[in-house]
Amino acid sequence: MKDFHTLASSPSIHIPALIAELVPVPLAIPRQIFFLIINVVTQYLCVRGVNRLTAISPALTIAIVLNIRKFTSLALSVVVFGNPLPTGVKLGATLVGAGAAWYAFESSGRQIKR
């Protein structure tokens, strides 16, 4: 409960006028609560997508897709929150991106049969 109170006491996020006009009640969403809601929604979409993917794809493809999701999350963290990256993390992210691109290139010309 203490953590939620900390989130709720963060400054409010700016609501664009267009959205504010569509909602009949005034909106004042604390910034950290807004980020929490966005995180929950995107995690739900990710889990749902992975469950659907497991029905139609081999395990290696799923592993590559999940690595790309983590890579995207890392990139967003750097852009949105300004988190610094050590050299090792930069190298690892580059290798993940290169490996995923290589896998996509190699598997694009052939159908994987089960």
DAURHU-V803548 format. One record per backbone hydrogen bond with DSSP energy under -1.0 kcal/mol. NH is the residue of the N-H (numbers start at 1). CO is the residue of the C=O. E is the energy in kcal/mol with one decimal. If there is no record, write none. Layout:
# DAURHU-V803548
NH_CO_E, NH_CO_E
This chain:
# DAURHU-V803548
5_1_-2.2, 6_2_-2.0, 7_3_-2.3, 8_4_-2.9, 9_5_-1.4, 10_7_-1.4, 13_29_-2.9, 20_16_-2.4, 21_17_-2.0, 23_19_-1.1, 31_11_-3.1, 34_30_-2.4, 35_31_-2.2, 36_32_-2.0, 37_33_-2.5, 38_34_-2.4, 39_35_-2.4, 40_36_-2.5, 41_37_-2.5, 42_38_-2.5, 43_39_-2.5, 44_40_-2.2, 45_41_-2.3, 46_42_-2.2, 47_43_-2.6, 48_44_-2.6, 49_45_-2.3, 50_46_-2.6, 51_47_-2.3, 52_48_-1.9, 53_49_-2.4, 54_50_-2.3, 56_53_-1.3, 57_53_-1.6, 62_58_-1.8, 63_59_-2.4, 64_60_-2.4, 65_61_-2.5, 66_62_-2.5, 67_63_-2.0, 68_64_-2.2, 69_65_-2.1, 70_66_-2.1, 71_67_-2.4, 72_68_-2.7, 73_69_-2.3, 74_70_-2.4, 75_71_-2.4, 76_72_-2.6, 77_73_-2.1, 78_74_-2.0, 79_75_-2.3, 80_76_-3.3, 81_77_-1.5, 83_77_-1.2, 90_86_-2.0, 91_87_-2.4, 92_88_-2.5, 93_89_-2.8, 94_90_-2.1, 95_91_-2.3, 96_92_-2.4, 97_93_-2.4, 98_94_-2.5, 99_95_-2.8, 100_96_-2.4, 101_97_-2.2, 102_98_-2.4, 103_99_-2.4, 104_100_-2.5, 105_101_-2.5, 106_102_-2.8, 107_103_-2.4, 108_104_-1.1
